[in-house]
Amino acid sequence: MKQPKDYLIFPLDVPSMQEALALVKTLAPVAGTFKVGLELFIKCGPQIIGRIKAQAPECNIFLDLKLHDIPATVKRAMRQVAALGIGMATVHCGESKRMLEAAVEGAGNTVKVLGVTVLTSIGENDLFEAGYERDLAGNLPELVLKKARLAGQSGCAGVICSPLEAGAIKQHLGRDFLAVTPGVRPQKKDALPDDQVRVSTPGGAIKNGADYLVIGRPIRDAGDPLGAAEAILADIEQAL
């Protein structure tokens, strides 16, 4: 049975290996998974994966590079991701089902491929400016579900979505299809000095069906990161 810490993914969104490993040391007791994104991976390269594994062997690693290219390139890139021995990786739910299928094929049976639906920083106006018709841009839950269905049909293990869409995804794609949710905040949305738009509390995300919560700034920027993470775990436990 999953414990509260198993739901928590902490993103190592820092610019150096030293800072990342310091956070890993502090938060390994309370975070089930550490996420490596573009900034840290570009700065440190693949070696950061091995260093995290050595410091927190009991924790999982999620490589969040959001691959998006022609199918052949994505397939080859995902093969290299799989060779790193990580648990989850992301690819954009872009224009092509073939690209998603190529990502899954490249990952083999070792990496759970997650399709990125609509970033949690995106709202209706952003989509309209990007060329989406107003009827679809104005119906974000339907757009996210459409992309999630495409990911499911392509063999992805789940998707990245906001906490607000997790319930519909579980309802339409089944309980085993993963809903991984950034945009999770202990505070109310209007108290957040950041760029997230579609957000929820940790407890709210769990109640809405989220399998994993990606929570960074509320922990990293707290005066006591460990204490902040423990408070979030308490909220998760109460929701469970």
Beta strands, then each sheet from edge to edge (+ up, - down):
strand 1: 8-11
strand 2: 33-36
strand 3: 60-67
strand 4: 88-92
strand 5: 112-116
strand 6: 158-160
strand 7: 178-181
strand 8: 212-214
sheet 1: 1+ 2+ 3+ 4+ 5+ 6+ 7+ 8+ 1+
end
